[in-house]
Amino acid sequence: MSVTVDHQPLAAEELGLQTVGQVLAHLQRDRRLVVHVLIDGEEPNAHSLPYVKRSTIAGHTLFIETADPRILACEALSGVEAELKEADRLRLEASELLGRNQNVKAMEKLSGCLSTWQAAQESVLKTAQLLRVDLDHLQIEGRPLMEMLSEFTAQLRQIKMALELRDFVHLSDILTYEATQTSRQWGIALQSLRATIGAENSV
């Protein structure tokens, strides 16, 4: 039996670990995210994973690579922040194009914004869920982050409704005024979330 985690031997037998699942659970308790598993040099497929977890490690060579989920989350949030800055540039261009009645070109710019905004919201929610960060307790300018996300969802609905009604005046107002405030809050929210995760990482 040989168990190696991040190129270091793990004394599985001394820890009372007898199955692959027990080894994985042990690493999760240590706040590690398993990113790669090899059993006797082969990577198990996703369908056989429940069976693999029940397998005993006796007589097998187990190689595992892990990552710190907090570091991965901070890297992901940095990527989200960069994407939101690009979306903000497109938002401003769309607003200017609407002001010049170039509605078709404005819609092209805006489509990129909408997909980025929705992806950003999903990334924040999934990151918080993974790291068990309570977004109702994370304050952004005196308000819970979850409240800000709810308002953002409502704003996306307003944008989509304005698009469906072809109400370009209302759409321009949202992009110029309300979305500017939202963009600023997004920046603060991502910084706060990264700081919260980083603080936990240093504990």
Backbone torsions as a table, in degrees:
resi	resn	phi	psi	omega
1	MET	NA	130.7	178.3
2	SER	-140.7	121.9	178.2
3	VAL	-121.1	120.5	-179.4
4	THR	-121.1	127.6	178.8
5	VAL	-122.0	118.8	-178.8
6	ASP	52.0	45.7	176.3
7	HIS	66.8	14.7	176.0
8	GLN	-120.4	136.4	179.2
9	PRO	-66.2	141.1	177.5
10	LEU	-111.9	126.1	-179.5
11	ALA	-79.4	71.1	-174.2
12	ALA	-61.5	-43.2	-177.0
13	GLU	-63.3	-42.4	179.2
14	GLU	-65.1	-29.5	179.4
15	LEU	-83.9	-3.4	-180.0
16	GLY	78.0	21.4	-179.5
17	LEU	-92.2	122.5	-174.8
18	GLN	-115.9	-22.3	-178.8
19	THR	-120.4	163.9	177.2
20	VAL	-60.0	-41.8	179.5
21	GLY	-61.0	-38.0	178.9
22	GLN	-66.9	-37.7	177.3
23	VAL	-64.7	-44.8	-179.8
24	LEU	-63.5	-41.3	178.8
25	ALA	-64.5	-37.6	177.9
26	HIS	-61.0	-42.1	-179.8
27	LEU	-69.5	-36.7	178.5
28	GLN	-66.2	-36.4	177.1
29	ARG	-64.6	-26.4	177.8
30	ASP	-87.1	13.4	177.0
31	ARG	60.5	41.9	175.2
32	ARG	-112.9	145.5	179.0
33	LEU	-105.4	118.5	-179.4
34	VAL	-74.8	122.8	-177.2
35	VAL	-113.7	-14.7	-178.1
36	HIS	-156.4	133.6	178.8
37	VAL	-133.5	132.8	172.6
38	LEU	-125.6	130.8	175.5
39	ILE	-117.3	116.0	-175.0
40	ASP	53.9	38.6	175.9
41	GLY	83.2	-0.2	-178.5
42	GLU	-119.2	144.3	-179.8
43	GLU	-90.8	121.2	-179.9
44	PRO	-68.5	144.6	177.4
45	ASN	-81.9	163.9	-174.0
46	ALA	-61.8	-33.5	-177.1
47	HIS	-68.3	-32.2	-176.7
48	SER	-91.7	2.1	-174.6
49	LEU	-59.3	-44.2	178.1
50	PRO	-57.7	-40.3	178.0
51	TYR	-67.7	-42.5	-178.8
52	VAL	-60.5	-40.6	-179.0
53	LYS	-61.6	-29.6	179.8
54	ARG	-83.1	-11.2	-177.2
55	SER	-69.1	141.7	175.9
56	THR	-76.8	150.7	-179.3
57	ILE	-89.0	-9.9	179.2
58	ALA	-60.6	130.5	178.1
59	GLY	79.9	6.3	-179.2
60	HIS	-123.6	159.4	174.8
61	THR	-107.9	119.0	-175.7
62	LEU	-114.0	123.2	179.5
63	PHE	-121.1	124.4	-176.1
64	ILE	-130.0	136.9	171.6
65	GLU	-114.3	137.6	-179.9
66	THR	-127.3	169.3	175.2
67	ALA	-141.2	157.3	175.2
68	ASP	-81.7	114.9	-176.7
69	PRO	-59.8	-27.0	-179.4
70	ARG	-70.0	-38.1	177.6
71	ILE	-67.6	-43.7	178.5
72	LEU	-60.8	-40.3	-179.3
73	ALA	-64.8	-43.2	179.6
74	CYS	-63.1	-39.1	178.0
75	GLU	-65.3	-41.5	179.8
76	ALA	-64.2	-41.8	-179.7
77	LEU	-67.3	-32.7	175.3
78	SER	-64.2	-38.4	177.1
79	GLY	-65.6	-40.8	177.6
80	VAL	-61.4	-42.2	-179.5
81	GLU	-61.8	-41.5	178.6
82	ALA	-64.8	-40.7	179.2
83	GLU	-65.8	-37.1	179.7
84	LEU	-68.7	-33.0	176.4
85	LYS	-65.0	-39.4	177.1
86	GLU	-67.5	-39.7	177.9
87	ALA	-63.5	-35.5	179.6
88	ASP	-67.1	-36.9	176.7
89	ARG	-62.7	-44.1	178.9
90	LEU	-65.0	-36.9	178.4
91	ARG	-60.9	-45.0	-179.7
92	LEU	-64.8	-39.8	178.3
93	GLU	-65.3	-41.1	178.7
94	ALA	-62.9	-41.2	179.3
95	SER	-62.6	-43.0	178.9
96	GLU	-65.3	-39.9	179.8
97	LEU	-65.9	-38.5	176.4
98	LEU	-63.2	-37.7	178.7
99	GLY	-64.5	-23.1	179.1
100	ARG	-102.4	13.0	-179.7
101	ASN	60.7	25.1	175.0
102	GLN	-95.8	68.5	-169.4
103	ASN	-66.7	-37.5	-178.4
104	VAL	-63.9	-46.6	178.8
105	LYS	-64.7	-36.1	178.7
106	ALA	-63.0	-39.9	180.0
107	MET	-64.7	-35.6	178.1
108	GLU	-62.2	-43.0	178.5
109	LYS	-66.7	-41.3	-174.2
110	LEU	-69.9	-31.2	-179.6
111	SER	-61.6	-37.9	176.6
112	GLY	-66.0	-37.0	178.6
113	CYS	-63.0	-47.9	-174.7
114	LEU	-60.6	-45.1	-179.5
115	SER	-65.6	-38.5	179.3
116	THR	-67.9	-42.3	-179.8
117	TRP	-62.4	-43.7	-179.4
118	GLN	-66.6	-40.0	178.7
119	ALA	-65.4	-37.9	179.3
120	ALA	-64.2	-43.8	179.6
121	GLN	-62.3	-42.6	179.5
122	GLU	-64.8	-40.2	179.6
123	SER	-62.9	-43.0	179.6
124	VAL	-63.2	-44.9	-179.0
125	LEU	-64.7	-42.7	-179.5
126	LYS	-68.8	-38.5	178.3
127	THR	-63.4	-45.1	179.3
128	ALA	-63.1	-39.1	179.6
129	GLN	-66.5	-43.9	-179.2
130	LEU	-61.1	-42.1	-175.4
131	LEU	-98.3	6.4	178.2
132	ARG	56.2	45.8	175.2
133	VAL	-93.3	123.4	-179.5
134	ASP	-82.4	106.4	-176.5
135	LEU	-70.7	-15.4	175.6
136	ASP	-75.6	-20.8	-179.9
137	HIS	-100.2	-12.3	178.1
138	LEU	-84.7	113.6	-173.5
139	GLN	-90.6	135.1	174.6
140	ILE	-122.3	107.9	-177.8
141	GLU	52.4	45.1	175.8
142	GLY	82.0	6.3	179.1
143	ARG	-127.6	149.1	177.4
144	PRO	-61.9	141.8	178.6
145	LEU	-59.4	-34.9	-179.6
146	MET	-62.1	-34.4	178.0
147	GLU	-66.1	-40.0	178.1
148	MET	-63.5	-41.1	179.4
149	LEU	-65.5	-35.6	178.1
150	SER	-65.4	-41.7	177.9
151	GLU	-65.4	-36.4	179.4
152	PHE	-65.1	-40.6	176.8
153	THR	-60.9	-42.4	178.3
154	ALA	-63.6	-38.3	179.2
155	GLN	-65.8	-39.8	177.2
156	LEU	-61.6	-39.0	177.7
157	ARG	-63.5	-40.3	178.9
158	GLN	-62.7	-41.5	179.6
159	ILE	-63.1	-45.9	-179.2
160	LYS	-64.6	-37.8	179.0
161	MET	-66.3	-41.8	178.5
162	ALA	-62.6	-36.5	178.2
163	LEU	-66.9	-44.5	-179.6
164	GLU	-62.8	-37.6	-179.0
165	LEU	-85.3	-5.0	-175.9
166	ARG	55.0	38.1	177.9
167	ASP	-91.5	80.9	-172.3
168	PHE	-72.4	-23.2	176.5
169	VAL	-67.9	-48.7	178.2
170	HIS	-62.8	-41.3	179.6
171	LEU	-60.5	-43.7	178.7
172	SER	-62.0	-40.2	178.6
173	ASP	-62.2	-44.0	180.0
174	ILE	-61.7	-47.4	-176.8
175	LEU	-66.8	-34.0	-175.7
176	THR	-81.0	-40.5	-172.9
177	TYR	-106.5	-64.5	-174.8
178	GLU	-63.4	-43.3	-177.2
179	ALA	-68.9	-26.4	176.9
180	THR	-64.3	-44.1	176.9
181	GLN	-64.1	-42.6	179.7
182	THR	-62.5	-42.1	179.7
183	SER	-59.9	-43.1	178.9
184	ARG	-63.6	-41.6	-179.9
185	GLN	-67.3	-34.8	176.9
186	TRP	-60.0	-43.6	179.3
187	GLY	-59.6	-45.7	179.3
188	ILE	-64.7	-41.7	-178.1
189	ALA	-62.1	-45.3	-179.1
190	LEU	-65.8	-39.6	177.2
191	GLN	-64.1	-41.2	-180.0
192	SER	-66.1	-41.5	-179.8
193	LEU	-66.4	-42.2	177.2
194	ARG	-63.5	-39.9	179.3
195	ALA	-64.6	-40.1	178.6
196	THR	-63.4	-45.8	179.5
197	ILE	-65.8	-41.8	178.9
198	GLY	-63.0	-37.7	178.9
199	ALA	-64.2	-40.2	177.8
200	GLU	-67.3	-33.9	-178.6
201	ASN	-67.2	-28.0	-176.9
202	SER	-88.8	-7.3	-179.4
203	VAL	-70.3	NA	NA
